[in-house]
Amino acid sequence: MSSIKRLSALALSAALFAAVPAGAQTILADPASITAALKGRSMPVTQEKDDENNPVLQTQFGDGAKFTIYFYGCTDGLKCSSLQFHTLYSGSNATVDKMNQFNLDRRYGRGVIESNGDAGLRMDFNFAAGGMSKALFLDNVDLWDELMSVFSESIYE
């Protein structure tokens, strides 16, 4: 390879590397990565395991709204490919019609009637292609916070 071609290749590589913001971080579907991102938002996080030895995180927003994060597609309880935000609402006026209307009105998150009759709200994330940026993950956390509020209003009215 000639010196000019080598310098051109190095310059192109440097330009591509510089195009990635210095503060950009990738969030993976592993409990340490998710916990760090949430604790960075001053959200308390506790970790448990499910029956299949997959991680389960419990957390809450500043207003006390609690939710659970389930991990899926894990190998040995790690290297998970997806996760789900999930919360339950007891004693609501939730009906299948209310769930259907909520789901029709919103693209993200889905309302369900759980097997015990409680209303549930879920939001899934696919991390199989190597995660997502921290900024996008935190934007989705904000969206989840908003969805929880709107969902709660809709099922308790």
N, C-alpha and C positions, 0 to 999 in steps of 0.2 A: 504494500500500500504506500502510495507516495506521501510525502510530508504534508502536502496541501490537503489531500483527502483525509489523512489522519487528523489534522487540525480541524477540518470541517466537521468530522465525526465527533471529535471532542467538544467542539463548540455547540453542536446540536444536542449532545448529551447534557451538557451544562445548562443549556436553555430549557430543556425539558425538565431537568431536576429543579431548576429555579422556579418553574411554573407551579410547582406544588408549594402551597403556603407553608412557611416554616412552622406555624403552630398547628398544622393539620395533624390530627391523630385519627387512627382507625379504631373503632369500637368493634370488638368481636363478641360472639355469643358465648362468653365465658363469664362466670360469676365475678372474677376479679376485675375485668374490664368494665362490666356493667356497674358493679359496686363503686368503683372509683369515679365513674361519670356521675352517678347519683349523689355520692357524698360530696362531690365538687359543687353540687347544687344545695348542699346542707340538708340532704334527705337522709334520715336514718335507714340503715339496711341491716337486716339479720338474714343469715343463710341457714337453710335446712336442706334435707335430701328427701326426694319422693321415694315411692316404693321400688322404683327401678334404679335407685342410686343417682338420679339426675339432680342437679342443683335446683333449689327453689329459693327465691329471695322474697322477703317481706319488706315493704317500705311504705312511706306515706308522704303526702305533700304537707306544706306548712299549715294548711287549714285542717289537718287531721284526716283527710281522705286517704284511706288505706287501700293498697292493692298488692297483688302477688305477681311475681314474674316466674313463669315456668319455662324450663329449657327443654328442647326437643332435639332429636337426632344426635345425641351425645355418644361419645366413645369413652367408656370407663368414667362416666360422670364429667367428662371434659370435652373439648373440641366439638361443641354443639353447633348445629347448623341453623337453628331457629329458636325463637322464643316467643312467649305470649304474655301480654299484660292481661290481668284478669281481676275483676272485683265483683263482689256480691252485694245485693241490697235486700235486706229482710223487711217484711211487713209493708211492702209497697202495694200500689194499685196496678201493678204490671199485668198486662194482658197480652195475648198473642197479637191482637190488633195494634196495641201500642208499640210492641217490639217491631212489627212489620213496618209501621209508619216511621219509627226512629231509623230503621235500617234503610228505608227508601229515601229518607231526607239527608242521609250522610254517607259519604264514601268510605270513611275510615272508622274502624271499630264496628262491632255488631252487638246488638242487644239480643239476649236469649232468655228463655224461661228454663232455669236449671231443673234437674230431675227432682229436687226437693221443693220446687215451686217458687224459689226465690228468683228475683231478676238478676241477671248477670250481664256484665259488659266485658267484651274481649277485643283485643287488638293484636294481630300477629305480625312478626318481623322475620324476614328471610335474610340470613347472614351467610348462606352457603357459598357465595362467590367471594368470600374474603372479608366480610364485615361491611361497615358503613362509616362514614366520617362522624367524628364526635359531634360536629355542628348539626348534622342531619339527625343523629340519634336524639340529641337534646331538643331539637325542634319537634320530633315525634313525642317526646316526653311532655312538652308543652301542649301539643295537640291532645294527648291522652288526658291531661288535666282538664282541658276544656270539655272534652267528650264526657268525662265523668260528671262534671257539673251539669251539663245539658241533659244527660241521661237521667240523673237524679231528679231534676226538675220535672222531666216528662213522666216519670213513673210514680211520683208522689203527689201529682196534682189531682 
